[in-house]
C-alpha cells in the first residue's frame, strides 16, 4: 500500500482551498466596493433632502400656505423614510467604521440645519446668495461621511 493517492488528493485539496480563498477575497472586495457606492449614494440622497428641506423652511414656510407647508413636509418625510428603507434593504455589508462616520456626519448636518432654521426664525433675511451656499454646506458633512473609505485596523 502506498501514499501516492493521498499525496495527490491532499495537493488537490490545498489547490481547491487556495482557489476558494482567492475567490472569497475578490468577492469580499466586490462587496466592499458595492457597500461604499451604496453608502455614498444614500448619504447624498439624505444630504440633498436635508438641504432642500432647509430651503423649503426658508422660502415656503414664511408663505403661511398651510397646504403647501403640509405637502413639502410630507414629501420630505416620505423621501427620507423611503431612502432609509431602500438603503436597509439594498445594503449587504458596511465598510469598517461606517456607523461612526455616518453618525458624526449626520449629526453635523443636522446641527447646521438646526442653526439655519434658528437663523430663519430670528430674521426675515431670505437672500438666495446666502441660503443656497448654506444649504450646500449643510448637506456636506453627511455626504462626505458616506464617501469616505473605512480604515483598516
Residue pairs with C-beta under 8 A, 6 or more apart in sequence:
31 92
31 93
32 93
32 95
34 92
34 93
35 91
35 92
35 93
35 94
35 95
35 98
36 95
36 147
36 149
38 87
38 90
38 91
39 91
39 94
39 95
39 98
39 102
39 146
40 143
40 146
40 147
41 146
42 83
42 86
42 87
42 146
43 102
43 105
43 142
43 143
43 145
43 146
43 147
44 143
44 146
45 79
45 83
46 80
46 83
46 106
46 109
46 142
46 143
47 109
47 138
47 139
47 140
47 141
47 142
47 143
47 146
48 139
49 76
49 79
49 80
49 83
50 109
50 110
50 113
50 138
50 139
50 142
51 135
51 136
51 138
51 139
52 76
52 135
53 72
53 76
53 113
54 113
54 116
54 117
54 131
54 134
54 135
54 138
55 131
55 132
55 135
56 72
56 76
57 116
57 117
57 120
58 116
58 120
58 126
58 131
59 126
59 131
60 68
60 69
60 72
61 69
61 120
62 124
62 126
63 69
95 149
95 150
96 150
96 151
96 152
96 153
97 150
97 151
98 150
101 145
101 146
101 148
101 150
102 142
102 145
102 146
104 141
104 145
105 141
105 142
105 143
105 144
105 145
105 146
106 141
106 142
106 145
108 141
108 142
109 138
109 139
109 140
109 141
109 142
112 134
112 137
112 138
112 141
113 138
116 131
116 134
116 135
116 138
119 125
